[in-house]
Amino acid sequence: MKIYIKVFGCTANKADAEVMKELLKKEHQLVNSEKEAQLLIVLTCGVKGSTENKILNYLSKIKNSKVIIAGCLTKIISNTLEKSFPNFSLIGPDQVEDILEIVNEVREGKRVIELSEKKCPFIIYNSKEKIQPILVAQGCLGNCTYCATKLARGTLKSRSIDEIKKAVETALKNGANKIYLTAQDMGVYGLDINTNLVNLLKELVQIPGTFKIRVGMMNPKYAKLMSKELVEIFKNPKIIKFLHIPVQSGNNQVLKDMGRNYTVKDFVSVVNLFRKEIPDIIISTDIICGFPTESEKQFEDTLKLIKKIKPQVLNFTKFYARPGTKAKTMKQLPNDKIKERSRKVFELFKKIKQGYLNK
C-alpha cells in the first residue's frame, strides 16, 4: 500500500514519523505526496490555536477516505476530531510503535480509535537523513496551566541510555552527521529511570566518529539543578553550542500563575553560567505574550528581561487558551492587547538581532 506521512509541529513529531517510516516500509511503500498515497497519516500538533485551525483546515480538504490522524491533537480535541471526520482513524502519540498493525486494520476498512497511554515509542532509525531526530523521552514532569501537550503526551517516560546509544550508532552508520535529541523537556530526561541528561550525554559523546549532537529544549528548573555538570559536558566538541531554555515571562508572579516552578533569577543564573563558561553559546528562549493574568507592568518586566539577556534566538507567541487547561478557565485578555504585546516583543527582538548583525 502506498502511504504518505504529513508532519505538523515539533521535532518530537518528526522523530515519531521516522519510527513510523521504519516500521511501515517492511510491508508498504512510502511515497512523497498526498496525491500518490492510498493511505495518509497526519501527525498533528496542539500547542497553539492557530496551528490547530491550520490542521483542521488541512484535514477538511483531504479526499482520501483512508486517513489516520495521529499526534497530540488526537488527545486534546478527540471528540471534535471523531465527530468532524467520522471516516478517519485516530491514534495517540503512544501508538507509534503499533503503526504497522493499525495501518493494516485501516487498509481492511476498519476505523481505529486508540488513544491509550503507553510506554515511549521504541526507537528504530535506519533512515538516510543527515540530521536525525531521536525522541529520548515522552511526556514531562511539569503541570503548566496553559499547556495541552501534557494532556496528549502524559507523564515522563524515558528511554534507556543503551537504547538511545544504539539508535545514535545506527543513525551514524546510515550517514547521519547531526543528532537532534528531543523530548517535551530534555531537562527531566531519565529522572524516572534513575539517570539524567548529563549521564546520557557523557555516554553519547564517547561514540566514535565525527558528528554533532544538538540538545533539545529544557526548562530552567531542571537546567539549574544540574547547571554545573551540564555546562561542562556542553564544552565537549561533539555538543552543538546551542541552549534552548524557555523562560515564557519576565515576571515571577506570572511564572507562578503559569505553573512554571522556577523564578526569573533561576533562568538568568543558568544563562549567565553558560555564557561565562562557553562564550560562543547560542541562547534560545521562548516568550508567551498576553497570559490571562499578565498586567501591563508585568509585561514590561518581560521586555526588560529580553533587553538584559539579549538572546540570539527568541520564539515568541501570542497566548492561546487551549482546551482542557486551567488557563482556559481564566478571564482572557482582549485580543488587541495580546497582539500589541506581541508586536512590542517583535520590535524589540528585531533591534537585538540587528545589534548582533552589526558586531
JOGITA-V612649 format. One record per residue. RES is the residue in three letters. PHI is phi as a letter, one per 40 degrees, with the letter a starting at -180 (* if undefined). PSI is psi in radians with two decimals (NA if undefined). D_LAST is the distance of its C-alpha to the last C-alpha in Angstrom with 2 decimals. Layout:
res=[RES/RES]
phi=[PHI/PHI]
psi=[PSI/PSI]
d_last=[D_LAST/D_LAST]
This chain:
res=[MET/LYS/ILE/TYR/ILE/LYS/VAL/PHE/GLY/CYS/THR/ALA/ASN/LYS/ALA/ASP/ALA/GLU/VAL/MET/LYS/GLU/LEU/LEU/LYS/LYS/GLU/HIS/GLN/LEU/VAL/ASN/SER/GLU/LYS/GLU/ALA/GLN/LEU/LEU/ILE/VAL/LEU/THR/CYS/GLY/VAL/LYS/GLY/SER/THR/GLU/ASN/LYS/ILE/LEU/ASN/TYR/LEU/SER/LYS/ILE/LYS/ASN/SER/LYS/VAL/ILE/ILE/ALA/GLY/CYS/LEU/THR/LYS/ILE/ILE/SER/ASN/THR/LEU/GLU/LYS/SER/PHE/PRO/ASN/PHE/SER/LEU/ILE/GLY/PRO/ASP/GLN/VAL/GLU/ASP/ILE/LEU/GLU/ILE/VAL/ASN/GLU/VAL/ARG/GLU/GLY/LYS/ARG/VAL/ILE/GLU/LEU/SER/GLU/LYS/LYS/CYS/PRO/PHE/ILE/ILE/TYR/ASN/SER/LYS/GLU/LYS/ILE/GLN/PRO/ILE/LEU/VAL/ALA/GLN/GLY/CYS/LEU/GLY/ASN/CYS/THR/TYR/CYS/ALA/THR/LYS/LEU/ALA/ARG/GLY/THR/LEU/LYS/SER/ARG/SER/ILE/ASP/GLU/ILE/LYS/LYS/ALA/VAL/GLU/THR/ALA/LEU/LYS/ASN/GLY/ALA/ASN/LYS/ILE/TYR/LEU/THR/ALA/GLN/ASP/MET/GLY/VAL/TYR/GLY/LEU/ASP/ILE/ASN/THR/ASN/LEU/VAL/ASN/LEU/LEU/LYS/GLU/LEU/VAL/GLN/ILE/PRO/GLY/THR/PHE/LYS/ILE/ARG/VAL/GLY/MET/MET/ASN/PRO/LYS/TYR/ALA/LYS/LEU/MET/SER/LYS/GLU/LEU/VAL/GLU/ILE/PHE/LYS/ASN/PRO/LYS/ILE/ILE/LYS/PHE/LEU/HIS/ILE/PRO/VAL/GLN/SER/GLY/ASN/ASN/GLN/VAL/LEU/LYS/ASP/MET/GLY/ARG/ASN/TYR/THR/VAL/LYS/ASP/PHE/VAL/SER/VAL/VAL/ASN/LEU/PHE/ARG/LYS/GLU/ILE/PRO/ASP/ILE/ILE/ILE/SER/THR/ASP/ILE/ILE/CYS/GLY/PHE/PRO/THR/GLU/SER/GLU/LYS/GLN/PHE/GLU/ASP/THR/LEU/LYS/LEU/ILE/LYS/LYS/ILE/LYS/PRO/GLN/VAL/LEU/ASN/PHE/THR/LYS/PHE/TYR/ALA/ARG/PRO/GLY/THR/LYS/ALA/LYS/THR/MET/LYS/GLN/LEU/PRO/ASN/ASP/LYS/ILE/LYS/GLU/ARG/SER/ARG/LYS/VAL/PHE/GLU/LEU/PHE/LYS/LYS/ILE/LYS/GLN/GLY/TYR/LEU/ASN/LYS]
phi=[*/c/b/b/b/b/b/b/g/c/c/c/c/c/c/c/c/c/c/d/d/c/c/c/c/c/b/b/b/c/b/b/a/c/c/c/c/c/a/b/b/b/c/c/b/b/c/b/c/c/c/d/c/c/c/c/c/c/c/c/c/c/c/c/c/c/b/b/c/b/g/c/c/c/c/c/b/d/c/c/c/c/c/c/b/c/c/c/c/b/b/c/c/c/c/d/c/c/c/c/c/c/d/c/c/c/d/c/g/c/c/b/b/b/b/c/c/b/c/c/d/c/c/b/b/b/c/b/c/c/b/b/c/b/c/c/a/b/g/a/b/c/a/c/c/b/c/c/c/c/c/c/c/g/c/c/b/c/c/c/c/c/c/c/d/c/c/c/c/c/c/c/c/c/h/c/b/b/b/b/c/b/a/c/a/c/c/b/d/g/c/c/b/g/a/a/c/d/c/c/c/d/c/c/c/c/c/c/h/b/a/b/b/b/c/c/d/b/c/d/d/c/c/c/c/b/d/c/c/c/c/c/c/c/c/c/c/c/c/c/c/a/b/c/b/c/c/g/a/c/b/c/c/c/d/c/c/c/g/c/g/a/b/d/c/d/c/c/c/c/c/c/c/c/c/c/c/b/d/c/c/c/c/b/b/b/b/b/c/g/d/d/c/c/c/c/c/c/c/c/c/c/c/c/c/c/c/c/c/f/c/c/b/b/b/b/a/c/c/b/c/b/d/g/c/c/c/c/c/c/c/c/c/c/d/c/c/c/c/c/c/c/c/c/c/d/c/c/c/c/c/c/c/c/c/c/c/c/c]
psi=[2.43/2.16/2.40/2.37/2.08/2.22/2.18/2.62/-2.56/3.14/-0.51/-0.70/-0.66/-0.67/-0.73/-0.68/-0.66/-0.72/-0.77/-0.80/-0.77/-0.69/-0.69/-0.55/-0.19/-0.59/-0.18/2.93/2.20/2.26/2.99/0.11/2.79/-0.63/-0.61/-0.36/2.49/-0.39/2.41/2.29/2.19/1.97/1.99/2.82/2.43/0.37/-0.77/2.65/-0.65/-0.67/-0.73/-0.80/-0.68/-0.75/-0.77/-0.68/-0.73/-0.81/-0.63/-0.35/-0.06/2.26/-0.34/2.31/-0.38/1.69/2.36/2.04/2.15/-3.09/-2.97/-0.61/-0.47/-0.43/-0.49/-0.75/0.83/-0.73/-0.74/-0.79/-0.71/-0.73/-0.67/-0.52/1.26/-0.28/-0.13/2.59/2.70/2.26/2.61/3.07/-0.40/0.05/0.20/-0.79/-0.13/0.18/-0.63/-0.82/-0.73/-0.77/-0.73/-0.60/-0.76/-0.65/-0.58/0.04/0.12/2.60/2.06/2.22/1.84/1.84/0.33/2.68/2.24/-2.97/2.89/2.38/2.47/2.49/2.07/2.13/1.90/0.38/2.92/0.29/2.50/-0.60/2.07/1.94/2.40/2.08/2.00/-0.31/2.67/2.46/-3.07/-3.11/0.06/2.96/0.96/2.38/-0.23/-0.11/2.14/-0.24/-0.62/-0.63/-0.55/-0.77/-0.27/-2.83/2.99/2.27/1.71/2.60/2.71/2.72/-0.69/-0.77/-0.79/-0.73/-0.75/-0.67/-0.74/-0.80/-0.72/-0.76/-0.73/-0.71/-0.52/0.20/-0.04/2.51/-0.04/2.29/2.12/1.85/2.23/2.67/2.99/-0.55/1.79/-0.40/-0.42/0.05/2.29/-0.17/-0.32/-0.16/0.47/0.71/-2.91/3.11/-0.70/-0.78/-0.72/-0.85/-0.65/-0.65/-0.75/-0.62/-0.23/-0.17/2.26/2.65/2.93/1.84/2.89/2.56/2.22/2.19/2.27/-3.02/2.38/2.44/2.62/-0.63/-0.85/-0.52/-0.68/-0.68/-0.51/0.45/-0.73/-0.79/-0.64/-0.77/-0.55/-0.75/-0.50/-0.35/-0.29/2.37/-0.32/-0.19/2.17/2.35/1.26/2.09/1.95/1.84/1.69/2.26/-0.62/-0.63/2.66/0.23/2.27/-0.62/-0.71/-0.72/-0.68/-0.77/-0.54/-0.24/0.59/-0.35/0.61/2.96/2.93/-0.69/-0.68/-0.83/-0.85/-0.67/-0.68/-0.80/-0.81/-0.71/-0.80/-0.72/-0.55/-0.79/-0.52/1.48/-0.50/0.24/2.42/2.14/2.16/2.30/2.94/2.56/2.39/2.15/2.15/0.59/2.51/-0.65/0.02/2.05/3.01/-0.73/-0.72/-0.62/-0.66/-0.57/-0.63/-0.75/-0.70/-0.71/-0.75/-0.75/-0.66/-0.81/-0.66/1.12/2.57/-0.48/2.28/2.03/1.91/2.54/2.61/2.49/2.33/2.17/2.08/2.55/2.43/-0.01/2.74/-0.65/-0.41/-0.51/-0.16/2.74/2.16/2.59/2.69/2.50/-0.67/-0.57/-0.72/-0.75/-0.70/-0.72/-0.67/-0.70/-0.70/-0.70/-0.74/-0.82/-0.71/-0.80/-0.53/-0.70/-0.70/-0.78/-0.69/-0.62/-0.69/-0.67/-0.54/-0.07/NA]
d_last=[54.43/51.26/48.51/45.08/42.60/40.25/37.39/35.71/33.27/31.64/31.39/34.69/36.45/35.08/36.40/39.72/39.91/39.61/42.49/44.54/44.06/45.18/48.27/49.21/49.06/52.12/54.33/52.36/50.21/46.59/45.60/42.39/43.36/45.49/47.86/48.92/49.40/52.74/51.10/47.73/45.83/43.20/40.84/39.97/37.36/38.27/35.09/34.88/37.56/35.75/35.63/39.29/40.25/38.50/40.42/43.71/43.36/42.77/45.80/47.99/47.57/48.54/51.93/52.42/54.94/53.80/50.58/49.30/46.83/44.88/41.90/41.28/42.78/46.18/46.39/44.75/46.83/49.56/52.34/50.50/49.83/53.41/54.92/52.57/52.79/56.29/56.32/53.04/52.83/50.52/49.18/46.83/43.85/46.33/48.45/46.05/48.17/51.27/49.92/52.36/55.37/54.09/53.42/56.93/58.43/56.63/57.78/61.34/60.91/60.29/57.89/56.02/54.72/53.31/50.87/51.92/49.51/49.66/47.78/44.30/44.65/45.42/42.60/43.43/40.81/41.97/39.62/37.89/34.44/31.47/29.91/32.67/32.59/35.05/36.43/37.12/38.63/40.04/40.01/38.64/39.91/38.43/40.23/37.60/39.50/37.58/37.40/39.91/38.60/40.56/43.65/43.08/41.91/43.89/43.58/41.88/43.37/41.53/42.26/43.23/40.89/43.37/43.26/39.49/39.42/41.99/40.02/36.89/39.10/40.73/37.47/36.26/39.64/39.30/36.01/33.31/30.24/28.36/30.19/29.10/31.09/31.86/34.00/34.17/32.82/31.92/32.18/35.96/36.63/39.85/40.97/44.07/44.99/44.43/41.09/37.37/33.98/33.34/36.68/35.94/32.64/34.35/36.96/34.72/32.48/35.75/36.59/36.58/34.33/30.80/29.33/26.70/27.46/25.47/26.83/27.41/27.19/28.65/29.56/28.53/32.17/32.72/29.27/29.87/33.35/32.17/28.62/29.28/30.99/28.51/25.44/27.46/28.40/24.85/24.04/26.42/24.88/26.77/25.05/21.94/19.24/19.46/21.11/22.59/24.05/25.21/25.73/27.29/27.59/26.32/29.95/32.46/35.48/34.01/33.10/36.75/38.04/36.03/37.67/34.46/35.88/32.83/31.10/27.63/27.74/28.55/25.51/23.13/24.83/24.26/20.54/20.15/22.33/20.48/17.06/18.88/20.79/18.40/14.79/13.65/15.87/15.08/16.80/18.75/21.13/23.75/24.99/28.41/28.78/32.28/34.20/37.77/37.84/34.40/34.83/32.51/31.73/31.10/28.68/26.80/26.50/24.69/22.15/21.72/21.24/18.53/16.65/17.34/16.51/13.54/14.64/12.74/16.10/18.56/22.06/23.94/27.49/30.24/33.08/35.97/39.28/40.45/44.14/45.69/43.01/43.66/40.94/42.99/45.78/43.66/43.65/40.77/38.41/38.76/36.74/35.31/33.96/32.36/30.79/29.46/27.83/26.27/24.94/23.39/21.59/20.40/19.09/17.34/15.65/14.65/12.69/11.11/10.23/8.81/6.53/5.41/5.59/3.83/0.00]
